[in-house]
């Protein structure tokens, strides 16, 4: 039994009937000669559950929301509930798979069971098999989610089978009186910690104000300082999904030519796509749009641990700049200032504040914002979420089938109807666009614009374009 950290629990509190806080991964597998189906996947995963800690734990809420919930080893765990079988209609291509992923992403996870599902997708063209996995953000972040999947996958087609001793034991759910007593005792211990955190927050705020006043350049965007766009309004529960791929080497070529990071290039590509999209709709705001960029703060000693070790920064996407090279330079500079501010504040500050959160108050506020459609009137906290995760550079296998595609889908939050998540795998950048159906009805319109933004930067760098044509 283990209490959720404040940061993990925060993803439960801000979840609403329209904003589901799960992360989704869509995997494409080349089945090979032996084939691959539901039965093989179910049998293999059943044997590999022991090292995958979060998959057999479920939540237990504390009465009255007095403290964060607990993880309990589920006494009623049923593997067949979590692994499901689905078949795609012909032709079973990428568009049909994206539609299925959107349908799965549109449904919230059942909190009375461990917070994950795996859909085995048959009927894909070319005899391929798909996996659509869904895990709540309270259990994993981008890095720990990728590590969890590598626990279940192999590094070679036919690895030697290792015997795993399953020491897992179910736990009984504590009675309400014990949950309340434990919560009150834990809160009492937190009083000195809360006073120290309050003093630290005040001190950091004073330092930050002084630094921003003295800086020659404008500070990073403030929360709720983003301009209004059609991306930013009250959302519904229905999702639309699109996929895209880019060659990682092309982004590295841009990085080398313009002295920035691959993440800067990813942000600039998204900025170019969003600028083009908004221009075509005659709604490009005068002020640059603002991205929320999650950042891993997982130390080397925390690799392999579950839960969230993340921070996030707000940064300008410089969408007011027409020139793609100038836009990339501005994005690089803005991200540098955002990271410097984050380092000054310290990622531990966010964790400390989340530990002190009152569950009932936070969850009630989130539901009120959702039910009143507040973001139809309020200025958005930010315009879009853009996340970039470094995945494995080596091939992965499941029951001898090679993973040939991996598309990540991050959660869509209230007031920001688009999430763009990127992961690298075997020299390819896989991009998943997850959007509110009413806010961005056709996210594939944005996916090709991202590719076109890369072509613009490759052309400016004097590199061959992805199709093989020389840059003009």
Steps between C-alpha positions, in 0.01 A plus 500: 500500500637838402366855501513685171737793484336839468614530139358158407173577676470836324425318175202338674372829641506693174327222308144588398231329290643677193873510585632146547847483650628180342789457259460275198756315290424352157741224395529341155651152485626302200366159589740295287455137394361365823227762523390684809156522655306569816572163664877533458501856636282409797711196589829690476386802701354273766849358555663844507279680747723451809759769408228736374407636843220750425292257296349311796440795732174688534397818674341535841364847572522654847156602634420874468813551292709553813819377330630355178367153402687175559624235259385154612590168337161418350339203678263455202756533220372355170745503207226424248326827587808701401605321177238533228462388141382720213502469122525789255280541192672475162739625381642515853737784421643784705180706477287217641755438776501872591119498518509199732765667720278810518202290609704325769652828618151654529405266786614547859664216690295324766640607839374194687760291311872540420529802272598347166369324192665326205308453174637238259408622151463245221403559137780743414621509143806292417423253781627741764368509856438811706508560873321798651608534863347748741640581848395775739746785545474448876697177452759599236655798325652492151833352610364243747228403249765428236701301757188304595445395140861389461443280806226321308689489167815319387832619355523209255250285309561180697647585841576226750204470732589605853315357794337776701400428858166668562502626859190714445230477766160671499416740784181564687350847469529678837177601677392864477591572863858386441525709183379813681732444797799447273418810297464725806826371649685561173355849466602590855860411421484727193427823693868604548569398142211716377635806684844449351356455150296820536812694598699348211227588251495862617880521484511353147224735385699803620818373330312430177339845496839669546661288232224568246515876562876504454505281189564665167272250322133431580440221755329172411119519458289517813219255576173624344697742285452311172295650216157359416476266199254241374717240673400645835147454621298254704561148373286189463594140577522399133844484338649509153846351436762529227847352456816620327861387465824687434860387456694576817812566292319786322433671832860444606617662176293810585631490856861496383449774242327743735669407833197399703356182652278237339225606740533859374455370145190301604349813657584706189336241271183508710515881505523513121209259462282693745584835341406365156181342637386816677592722204286292266211545744565878517549486876873527563528710819733798515672358808690169465316192616625328814592132544504298820812281472530214753859421603632191672684565827567132562848449641723204414412347835128519416524318167276195513271653763133551424288810542570855389830685515407790278498874494367731228585838351303754303674626190426721201468330160582826318207455261509875427825444301450401136858394417549135609868551592422813700216312668734213594751746647225668703366165623852392602555825691157484667549139607841589644342771715221264609749232607709757688192615691404140577848430637480809720163394642604136533292196405472402868285807561226362274510165678482664842199713403318201352556301821310764696203517264154433645343232276136599546569868421710433187263236361197718571656798323586287195144369475357850539721635220392212275127512575474878456704501175716767661762494224243626252542831685837486678837569344686168458775397739693396187408414142643154432693219671814375321694210651816332369620169646825322411410141418720197431742513207493118470220277367243344734307175460192332641467123463742519206312783328704814440365840604503707179302800621440676828264799529451677836183689596505733799192623689291798390427744784221748564542814292777360277352268240820369341786285625801423277722225637821377336718197567812377321545134412764339276592820317142614441299768677142381559247778555154458650245780487212462747226762477151584617271405212317835500813711548720338233268289280783386269839478673649338188487851353761592761707184454590576136573861593761373748670313214487812285661703781789253504540538123525878545778468757685235299484728198640788706776269626588395144418136568319252272126487561344182650373386160854497363476822297782750548421812700442807283 
